[in-house]
Amino acid sequence: MSMQPKGPGEIPAETVRVAQAAFPKGSLAIRVRDELGVLFTDEGFADLFPVWGKPAWSPGRLALVLVLQFVEGLTDRQAAEAVRARIDFKYALALELTDPGFDFSVLSEFRDRLVEAEAGRRVLDGILNAAREKGLLKTTGRARTDSTHVKCAARELCWLEMVAETLRSALNTLAQAAPDWLVEIAEPDWFRHYATRAEDSRFPKAPTKREEIGRRIGTDGTRLLEAVFSPQAPAGLRELEQVEILRRMWVQHFRQDGDEVRRRDPKDRPPGATRLVTPYDPEARGSKKRDILWDGYKAHLTETCEPDAPNLITNVATTDATVADSVMAGAIHASLAARDCLPGEHWVDAGYPNAAQVLAADRDHGVALHGPMATDTSLQKNVLFRRDAFTLDWDHRQATCPNGITSTQWHPRRSQTGLPVIRVRFNPADCRTCPDLRACTSSPKAQRRELTLQPRDEYAARQAARAEQHTDAWKDRYKIRAGIEGTISQGVQRCGLRRSRYQGLAKTSLQHQLTGAAINLARIDAHLTETPRARTRTSHFARLRPAESKPSGAN
């Protein structure tokens, strides 16, 4: 499919006449077209299409269809039908009433082009640019960010289902690529155990029998891998995606013990950042946040929060589920800076800020990053004298304990994660005679106190942030961050934010860009129609609670 860029064009007069008659008060699609004009042009997606070939449907219009699809929660078939049959869609797209639209498969193909070119952000930016031109986007004030879990499109599997489905998926792939070879090497029991989905089988409840089935699956998968990687196997089999997934899954969960294949112990398995959780989405990862366990991804939403303008999402970032919030502030700021959307103040929850991030935000982008600084998580946090009780002389590189003893060693080092730290040690001769030694160290055998400090600038930034966070003024300002939770709720209810529609990180990221664009359109429309923002919902019984008995933070 090729693309011959065309101008946005005027809305046909007959389409205008019918739309005004059918929607005398307007609709979201009509108001957006009237107020924001043309959101996307064909030239903005020219690099997605070749020069020669059969002309494609207008990519600028397809981008708007994708956003409207997410605004209303439509499937591809329903969205294509809306373009064909709904007058307000034809108005927004500037189509003739007789325009037949397109086949629903065109939307899937266009999404694939967006994914391949990593062009999903262009859709979100198209909405933001139009809002900026109309004075609806204010980015120099405050912004807030939060993340939420996103379950992958594949069903969650128990361990037996996961390894059985991995083996079954590899067998199905090989049956297509080399059927004659597979018939020769397949054992008769394989057809009985792996011809149908694992979920159609009933695994026994007894642990010993489940272990036996696990060993059998592990042995069968190992034999298949040996056959695939043998010199007699047809060329190209080992490069098949499902075969590679089978190999990775078996390396992560099984080990060879002589002639037997056994399941690896939990401590012998790889970390969650590399561990597969399903054969049908190799980029999904398992994670846990408080009492939430999920397999999939994580979405970070950043929005403006000014009282005299709609709260618009300015950045959407998607990662696998194991990426910590604490490493995302820099990436979010870089993305906002590239699109001229940096705020003056950035309010986040406790998962994001640390001293290094606060300093980097101010140094690199001039952004004041605000959020509850994490508490002391060192091994010495429960002792009598915590780190904050020691007096630090940075110029002379010494620390003095509350009893007046001065340290004898001060050495720059690297932490286990490679970050710069300072190791401070006291003389054992001084500490052994101290009556508070046992209360000053967490180890009953320790002969001296040791401190691990951040570099001077980071330490000072952390201390200053913690001191500020105890003031009533800061607590009152921090209330602005709570509004981002309503945005996540809107994304969940309107666009299904917490469940990926597609497989893979790239497609899930595109889904979240479209979700951000859809929420922005809905909020711009609410601003145009002067629809008041929803208040925090409180149950009828909770409203009867006396004010003095309300918990901290209750409405």
C-alpha positions as CSV (number, residue, x, y, z in Angstrom):
1,M,0.0,0.0,0.0
2,S,1.3,3.4,-0.9
3,M,0.3,6.9,0.2
4,Q,-0.3,10.0,-1.9
5,P,-0.7,12.7,0.7
6,K,-3.9,14.8,0.4
7,G,-4.9,18.0,2.1
8,P,-7.3,17.8,5.0
9,G,-10.1,19.2,2.8
10,E,-13.3,20.9,3.8
11,I,-16.2,19.1,5.3
12,P,-18.7,18.4,2.5
13,A,-21.7,20.7,2.6
14,E,-24.2,17.9,2.7
15,T,-22.4,16.2,5.6
16,V,-22.5,19.5,7.5
17,R,-26.2,19.9,6.8
18,V,-27.1,16.4,7.9
19,A,-24.8,16.4,10.9
20,Q,-26.3,19.7,12.2
21,A,-29.8,18.4,11.8
22,A,-29.0,15.0,13.5
23,F,-26.9,16.5,16.3
24,P,-28.3,20.0,17.0
25,K,-26.3,20.1,20.3
26,G,-23.3,18.5,18.7
27,S,-21.3,15.5,19.8
28,L,-17.8,14.8,20.9
29,A,-16.5,14.1,17.4
30,I,-18.3,17.1,15.9
31,R,-17.1,19.5,18.7
32,V,-13.5,18.3,18.4
33,R,-13.5,18.9,14.7
34,D,-15.1,22.4,15.1
35,E,-12.8,23.5,17.9
36,L,-9.5,21.8,17.2
37,G,-9.7,21.5,13.4
38,V,-7.7,18.9,11.6
39,L,-5.7,16.9,14.2
40,F,-3.7,14.7,11.9
41,T,-2.4,15.1,8.3
42,D,-1.2,12.5,5.9
43,E,2.2,14.1,5.8
44,G,2.7,13.3,9.4
45,F,2.7,9.5,8.6
46,A,4.4,9.7,5.2
47,D,7.4,7.6,6.3
48,L,5.1,4.6,7.1
49,F,4.2,4.0,3.5
50,P,6.1,3.4,0.3
51,V,5.8,5.7,-2.7
52,W,4.5,3.2,-5.2
53,G,1.6,0.7,-5.0
54,K,-2.1,0.7,-4.5
55,P,-3.2,3.9,-2.7
56,A,-3.9,3.5,1.0
57,W,-6.8,5.0,3.0
58,S,-5.8,8.3,4.4
59,P,-3.4,7.7,7.4
60,G,-4.3,11.1,8.9
61,R,-8.0,10.0,9.1
62,L,-7.0,6.5,10.3
63,A,-5.2,8.0,13.2
64,L,-8.3,10.0,14.2
65,V,-10.4,6.8,13.8
66,L,-8.0,5.0,16.3
67,V,-8.4,7.7,18.8
68,L,-12.2,7.9,18.5
69,Q,-12.2,4.1,18.7
70,F,-10.6,4.3,22.1
71,V,-12.8,7.2,23.2
72,E,-15.9,5.0,22.8
73,G,-14.3,1.6,23.5
74,L,-15.1,0.1,20.1
75,T,-13.7,-3.0,18.4
76,D,-12.0,-2.7,15.0
77,R,-15.3,-4.0,13.4
78,Q,-17.4,-1.5,15.3
79,A,-15.0,1.4,14.5
80,A,-15.0,0.6,10.8
81,E,-18.8,0.4,10.9
82,A,-19.0,3.7,12.7
83,V,-17.0,5.3,9.8
84,R,-19.4,3.8,7.3
85,A,-22.6,4.5,9.1
86,R,-22.3,7.3,11.7
87,I,-22.8,10.9,10.6
88,D,-20.7,12.5,13.4
89,F,-17.7,10.3,12.4
90,K,-18.1,11.3,8.8
91,Y,-18.2,15.0,9.9
92,A,-15.0,14.6,12.0
93,L,-13.3,12.8,9.1
94,A,-14.6,15.3,6.5
95,L,-16.1,12.4,4.4
96,E,-19.0,12.4,2.0
97,L,-22.2,10.8,3.3
98,T,-21.9,8.2,0.6
99,D,-18.3,7.3,1.5
100,P,-18.1,3.4,2.1
101,G,-15.2,3.6,4.6
102,F,-12.8,0.7,4.8
103,D,-12.5,-2.9,5.8
104,F,-11.9,-3.3,9.5
105,S,-8.6,-5.1,8.9
106,V,-7.1,-1.8,7.7
107,L,-7.0,-0.6,11.4
108,S,-4.9,-3.6,12.4
109,E,-2.5,-3.0,9.4
110,F,-2.2,0.7,10.3
111,R,-1.4,-0.1,14.0
112,D,1.3,-2.5,12.8
113,R,2.9,0.3,10.7
114,L,2.8,2.6,13.8
115,V,4.5,-0.1,15.9
116,E,7.2,-0.8,13.3
117,A,8.0,3.0,13.1
118,E,7.6,3.6,16.8
119,A,5.1,6.3,15.8
120,G,2.5,5.9,18.5
121,R,3.6,9.0,20.2
122,R,2.7,11.1,17.1
123,V,-0.9,10.4,17.8
124,L,-0.8,11.7,21.3
125,D,1.3,14.7,20.2
126,G,-1.2,15.5,17.5
127,I,-3.8,16.1,20.2
128,L,-1.4,18.1,22.3
129,N,-0.3,20.3,19.5
130,A,-3.9,21.2,18.6
131,A,-4.7,21.9,22.2
132,R,-1.6,24.1,22.6
133,E,-2.6,26.2,19.5
134,K,-6.1,26.7,21.1
135,G,-4.5,27.7,24.5
136,L,-5.9,24.6,26.2
137,L,-2.4,23.1,27.1
138,K,-0.4,24.7,29.9
139,T,2.8,22.9,30.6
140,T,5.0,25.3,32.5
141,G,3.1,25.0,35.8
142,R,2.5,21.7,37.6
143,A,2.4,18.1,36.5
144,R,1.8,14.8,38.2
145,T,2.7,11.2,37.5
146,D,1.7,7.8,38.7
147,S,1.9,4.2,37.4
148,T,-0.4,1.3,37.3
149,H,-0.1,-2.4,36.5
150,V,-1.2,-3.8,33.1
151,K,-2.0,-7.4,32.6
152,C,-0.8,-9.0,29.4
153,A,-3.3,-10.3,26.8
154,A,-2.4,-13.9,27.5
155,R,-4.2,-15.8,30.3
156,E,-2.3,-16.2,33.6
157,L,-0.9,-19.8,33.8
158,C,0.1,-21.9,36.7
159,W,3.6,-23.5,36.4
160,L,2.4,-26.8,34.9
161,E,0.2,-25.0,32.4
162,M,3.0,-22.7,31.5
163,V,5.6,-25.4,30.6
164,A,3.0,-27.6,29.0
165,E,1.7,-24.8,26.8
166,T,5.3,-23.8,25.9
167,L,6.0,-27.3,24.7
168,R,2.6,-27.6,22.9
169,S,3.2,-24.2,21.2
170,A,6.7,-25.3,20.0
171,L,5.2,-28.6,18.7
172,N,2.5,-26.8,16.7
173,T,5.1,-24.5,15.2
174,L,7.4,-27.4,14.2
175,A,4.3,-29.3,12.8
176,Q,3.9,-26.4,10.3
177,A,7.6,-26.0,9.5
178,A,8.7,-29.6,9.2
179,P,5.8,-32.0,9.6
180,D,7.5,-35.1,8.2
181,W,10.5,-34.7,10.4
182,L,8.3,-34.2,13.5
183,V,6.3,-37.3,12.9
184,E,9.6,-39.3,12.8
185,I,11.0,-38.0,16.1
186,A,7.7,-37.5,18.1
187,E,6.9,-40.1,20.7
188,P,3.4,-41.6,20.8
189,D,2.6,-40.1,24.2
190,W,3.2,-36.6,22.9
191,F,0.0,-36.7,20.8
192,R,-2.0,-37.7,23.9
193,H,-0.4,-35.1,26.2
194,Y,0.1,-32.1,23.9
195,A,-2.4,-32.3,21.2
196,T,-4.9,-30.1,23.1
197,R,-4.5,-27.1,25.4
198,A,-3.2,-27.6,28.9
199,E,-6.2,-25.8,30.3
200,D,-8.4,-28.7,28.9
201,S,-6.5,-31.2,31.1
202,R,-7.0,-31.8,34.8
203,F,-3.8,-31.8,36.7
204,P,-3.8,-33.8,39.9
205,K,-3.9,-32.0,43.2
206,A,-1.4,-34.2,45.0
207,P,2.0,-32.5,45.1
208,T,3.9,-35.7,44.4
209,K,1.8,-36.4,41.3
210,R,2.2,-32.9,40.1
211,E,6.0,-33.1,40.4
212,E,5.9,-36.3,38.4
213,I,4.0,-34.6,35.6
214,G,6.4,-31.7,35.7
215,R,9.4,-34.1,35.3
216,R,7.6,-35.8,32.4
217,I,7.0,-32.4,30.6
218,G,10.6,-31.4,31.3
219,T,11.9,-34.7,29.9
220,D,9.7,-34.4,26.8
221,G,10.8,-30.8,26.1
222,T,14.5,-31.7,26.6
223,R,14.2,-34.5,24.0
224,L,12.5,-32.2,21.6
225,L,15.2,-29.6,22.0
226,E,17.9,-32.3,21.5
227,A,16.3,-33.3,18.3
228,V,15.9,-29.8,17.0
229,F,19.6,-28.9,17.7
230,S,20.9,-32.2,16.4
231,P,22.8,-32.2,13.0
232,Q,20.1,-34.3,11.5
233,A,17.3,-31.7,12.0
234,P,16.2,-29.6,9.0
235,A,17.9,-26.3,8.7
236,G,16.2,-23.3,10.2
237,L,14.2,-25.0,13.0
238,R,16.3,-23.6,15.8
239,E,15.6,-20.1,14.6
240,L,11.9,-20.4,15.0
241,E,10.5,-18.1,17.6
242,Q,8.5,-20.7,19.6
243,V,11.5,-23.0,19.6
244,E,13.7,-20.3,21.1
245,I,11.0,-19.6,23.7
246,L,11.0,-23.3,24.5
247,R,14.8,-23.3,24.9
248,R,14.7,-20.2,27.2
249,M,11.8,-21.6,29.3
250,W,13.6,-24.9,29.8
251,V,16.9,-23.2,30.7
252,Q,15.1,-21.1,33.3
253,H,13.0,-23.9,34.9
254,F,14.8,-27.2,34.4
255,R,18.3,-28.7,35.0
256,Q,19.9,-31.9,33.9
257,D,20.7,-34.2,36.9
258,G,22.5,-37.1,35.3
259,D,20.1,-38.8,33.1
260,E,17.1,-37.1,34.7
261,V,15.5,-33.7,34.1
262,R,14.5,-31.9,37.3
263,R,12.8,-28.7,38.1
264,R,15.2,-25.9,39.3
265,D,14.9,-24.7,42.9
266,P,13.5,-21.2,43.3
267,K,16.9,-19.8,44.3
268,D,18.4,-21.4,41.1
269,R,16.0,-19.6,38.8
270,P,16.8,-16.3,37.0
271,P,15.5,-12.9,38.3
272,G,12.1,-11.7,37.4
273,A,13.5,-9.2,34.9
274,T,14.4,-12.0,32.5
275,R,12.0,-14.8,33.5
276,L,9.3,-15.8,31.0
277,V,5.8,-16.1,32.3
278,T,3.9,-17.2,29.2
279,P,5.0,-18.7,25.8
280,Y,2.5,-16.3,24.0
281,D,4.1,-13.0,25.1
282,P,7.8,-13.4,25.7
283,E,8.2,-9.7,26.7
284,A,5.7,-9.9,29.6
285,R,7.1,-10.2,33.1
286,G,5.7,-11.1,36.5
287,S,5.8,-8.6,39.3
288,K,4.2,-7.7,42.6
289,K,3.2,-4.4,44.2
290,R,1.9,-4.7,47.7
291,D,-0.9,-7.2,47.4
292,I,-1.2,-7.1,43.6
293,L,0.4,-9.9,41.6
294,W,0.3,-9.7,37.8
295,D,2.0,-10.8,34.6
296,G,2.5,-8.1,32.0
297,Y,3.6,-4.5,32.0
298,K,3.4,-1.2,33.7
299,A,2.1,2.2,32.4
300,H,3.2,5.6,33.6
301,L,0.9,8.5,33.0
302,T,1.9,12.2,33.3
303,E,-0.7,15.0,33.2
304,T,-1.0,18.7,33.7
305,C,-2.9,19.9,36.7
306,E,-3.8,23.6,36.4
307,P,-7.2,24.8,37.7
308,D,-8.0,27.0,34.7
309,A,-7.3,24.5,31.9
310,P,-8.2,20.8,31.2
311,N,-5.9,18.3,32.8
312,L,-4.2,16.8,29.7
313,I,-1.9,13.7,29.6
314,T,1.4,14.9,28.2
315,N,3.4,11.7,28.5
316,V,2.7,8.0,28.5
317,A,5.5,5.5,29.1
318,T,5.2,1.7,29.1
319,T,7.7,-0.7,30.6
320,D,7.7,-4.4,31.5
321,A,6.3,-5.1,35.0
322,T,9.7,-5.4,36.7
323,V,11.0,-1.9,36.0
324,A,11.0,0.2,39.2
325,D,9.3,3.6,39.3
326,S,12.5,5.0,40.8
327,V,14.3,4.8,37.5
328,M,11.6,6.4,35.4
329,A,11.8,10.1,36.4
330,G,14.7,10.8,34.1
331,A,13.2,9.1,31.1
332,I,9.9,10.9,31.7
333,H,11.6,14.3,31.9
334,A,13.6,13.6,28.8
335,S,10.5,12.8,26.8
336,L,8.7,15.9,28.1
337,A,11.6,18.1,27.2
338,A,11.8,16.7,23.7
339,R,8.2,17.8,23.1
340,D,8.3,21.1,25.0
341,C,6.0,19.9,27.8
342,L,8.3,20.2,30.8
343,P,6.5,21.4,34.0
344,G,8.0,23.7,36.6
345,E,6.9,21.3,39.4
346,H,6.5,17.6,39.1
347,W,4.5,15.8,41.8
348,V,4.9,12.0,42.2
349,D,4.3,9.3,44.8
350,A,6.9,7.7,47.0
351,G,8.1,5.2,44.3
352,Y,9.6,7.8,42.1
353,P,11.9,10.2,43.9
354,N,15.3,9.7,45.3
355,A,18.1,12.1,46.0
356,A,19.8,11.4,42.6
357,Q,16.6,11.9,40.7
358,V,15.7,15.1,42.5
359,L,19.2,16.6,41.7
360,A,19.1,15.4,38.1
361,A,15.7,16.8,37.4
362,D,16.8,20.3,38.6
363,R,20.2,20.1,37.0
364,D,19.2,18.7,33.6
365,H,15.7,20.2,33.1
366,G,15.0,22.8,35.7
367,V,12.2,20.7,37.2
368,A,11.4,20.6,40.9
369,L,10.6,17.0,41.6
370,H,8.4,16.6,44.6
371,G,7.4,13.3,46.3
372,P,7.8,11.5,49.6
373,M,11.4,10.6,50.0
374,A,11.9,6.9,50.9
375,T,12.6,6.1,54.5
376,D,15.9,4.6,55.6
377,T,16.1,1.0,54.4
378,S,19.6,0.2,55.7
379,L,20.3,-2.8,57.9
380,Q,21.0,-0.4,60.7
381,K,17.6,1.3,60.7
382,N,16.4,-0.4,63.9
383,V,19.4,0.3,66.0
384,L,19.7,3.0,68.8
385,F,21.7,5.4,66.7
386,R,20.5,5.7,63.1
387,R,22.5,7.4,60.3
388,D,20.8,10.7,60.9
389,A,22.2,10.8,64.5
390,F,25.8,11.0,63.3
391,T,27.4,14.4,62.7
392,L,29.2,14.5,59.3
393,D,32.2,16.7,58.5
394,W,32.3,16.5,54.7
395,D,35.3,18.8,54.3
396,H,37.5,16.7,56.7
397,R,35.8,13.4,55.7
398,Q,34.9,12.4,59.2
399,A,31.7,11.2,61.0
400,T,31.2,11.7,64.8
401,C,28.8,9.4,66.7
402,P,26.4,10.7,69.4
403,N,28.9,9.6,72.0
404,G,31.7,11.8,70.5
405,I,33.7,9.1,68.8
406,T,35.2,10.1,65.4
407,S,35.5,7.8,62.4
408,T,38.9,6.6,61.2
409,Q,38.0,5.5,57.6
410,W,36.2,7.4,54.8
411,H,36.4,5.7,51.4
412,P,34.4,6.3,48.1
413,R,33.1,3.0,46.9
414,R,30.5,1.5,44.6
415,S,27.3,-0.2,45.8
416,Q,26.1,-3.6,44.6
417,T,24.1,-1.9,41.9
418,G,27.1,0.2,40.8
419,L,26.1,3.5,42.4
420,P,28.6,5.7,44.1
421,V,28.6,5.5,47.9
422,I,30.9,6.4,50.8
423,R,31.9,3.8,53.3
424,V,32.6,5.2,56.8
425,R,34.1,3.0,59.5
426,F,34.9,3.6,63.2
427,N,37.9,2.1,65.0
428,P,37.1,-1.2,66.7
429,A,39.2,-0.2,69.6
430,D,36.9,2.8,70.2
431,C,33.7,0.9,69.6
432,R,34.5,-2.2,71.7
433,T,34.7,-0.1,74.9
434,C,31.5,1.8,74.1
435,P,28.6,0.8,76.3
436,D,26.1,1.3,73.4
437,L,27.9,-0.9,70.9
438,R,25.3,-3.7,71.0
439,A,22.5,-1.2,70.6
440,C,24.5,0.7,67.8
441,T,25.0,-2.3,65.4
442,S,22.6,-4.8,64.0
443,S,25.0,-7.7,64.2
444,P,25.7,-9.3,67.6
445,K,29.3,-10.0,66.5
446,A,30.1,-6.6,65.1
447,Q,33.2,-4.9,66.6
448,R,32.5,-1.5,65.2
449,R,29.9,0.7,63.6
450,E,29.9,1.3,59.8
451,L,28.0,3.8,57.8
452,T,27.1,3.8,54.1
453,L,26.5,7.3,52.8
454,Q,25.3,8.8,49.5
455,P,27.6,11.5,47.9
456,R,27.4,14.9,49.6
457,D,25.0,16.6,47.2
458,E,22.6,13.6,47.2
459,Y,22.8,13.3,51.0
460,A,22.0,17.0,51.5
461,A,19.1,16.8,49.0
462,R,17.6,13.9,50.8
463,Q,17.9,15.5,54.2
464,A,16.4,18.8,52.9
465,A,13.5,16.9,51.2
466,R,12.7,14.9,54.3
467,A,12.7,18.0,56.4
468,E,10.4,19.9,54.0
469,Q,8.0,16.9,53.8
470,H,7.2,17.2,57.5
471,T,5.8,20.7,57.1
472,D,2.1,21.4,56.9
473,A,2.7,23.6,53.8
474,W,4.3,20.8,51.9
475,K,1.6,18.3,52.9
476,D,-1.1,20.8,51.7
477,R,0.7,21.3,48.3
478,Y,1.2,17.5,47.9
479,K,-2.6,16.9,47.8
480,I,-2.4,17.9,44.1
481,R,-0.9,14.5,43.3
482,A,-4.0,12.6,44.3
483,G,-5.8,13.6,41.1
484,I,-3.7,11.3,39.0
485,E,-5.5,8.4,40.5
486,G,-8.7,9.6,38.9
487,T,-6.9,9.7,35.6
488,I,-5.9,6.1,35.9
489,S,-9.5,5.2,36.9
490,Q,-10.7,7.0,33.8
491,G,-8.2,5.1,31.6
492,V,-9.3,1.8,33.2
493,Q,-13.1,2.4,32.8
494,R,-13.1,4.0,29.4
495,C,-10.1,2.3,27.6
496,G,-9.3,-0.8,29.6
497,L,-5.9,0.5,30.6
498,R,-5.1,-2.4,32.9
499,R,-5.5,-5.1,30.3
500,S,-3.3,-5.2,27.2
501,R,-5.3,-5.7,24.0
502,Y,-2.2,-7.0,22.1
503,Q,0.9,-9.1,22.6
504,G,4.3,-7.5,23.1
505,L,5.7,-4.4,24.7
506,A,5.6,-2.3,21.5
507,K,1.9,-2.9,20.8
508,T,1.0,-2.5,24.4
509,S,2.8,0.9,24.3
510,L,0.8,1.9,21.3
511,Q,-2.4,1.0,23.1
512,H,-1.4,3.3,26.0
513,Q,-0.5,6.2,23.6
514,L,-3.9,5.9,22.1
515,T,-5.5,5.7,25.6
516,G,-3.8,9.0,26.5
517,A,-5.0,10.6,23.3
518,A,-8.5,9.4,23.9
519,I,-8.6,10.7,27.4
520,N,-7.3,14.0,26.2
521,L,-10.1,14.3,23.6
522,A,-12.7,13.4,26.2
523,R,-11.4,16.0,28.6
524,I,-11.1,18.7,25.9
525,D,-14.7,18.0,25.0
526,A,-15.8,18.2,28.7
527,H,-13.9,21.5,29.0
528,L,-15.7,22.9,25.9
529,T,-19.1,21.9,27.2
530,E,-18.2,23.2,30.7
531,T,-18.9,19.8,32.2
532,P,-17.7,19.9,35.9
533,R,-15.0,17.6,37.0
534,A,-16.2,14.6,38.9
535,R,-15.8,14.7,42.7
536,T,-14.3,11.9,44.7
537,R,-17.0,9.3,45.2
538,T,-18.0,8.7,48.8
539,S,-20.5,6.1,50.0
540,H,-23.7,7.3,51.7
541,F,-22.7,5.8,55.0
542,A,-19.2,7.2,54.9
543,R,-20.7,10.7,54.5
544,L,-22.3,10.3,58.0
545,R,-19.0,9.9,59.7
546,P,-18.2,12.8,62.1
547,A,-15.4,15.1,60.9
548,E,-13.2,14.4,64.0
549,S,-13.3,10.6,63.4
550,K,-12.3,10.7,59.8
551,P,-8.9,9.0,59.0
552,S,-6.0,11.1,57.7
553,G,-6.6,12.0,54.1
554,A,-10.4,11.2,54.1
555,N,-12.8,13.4,52.3
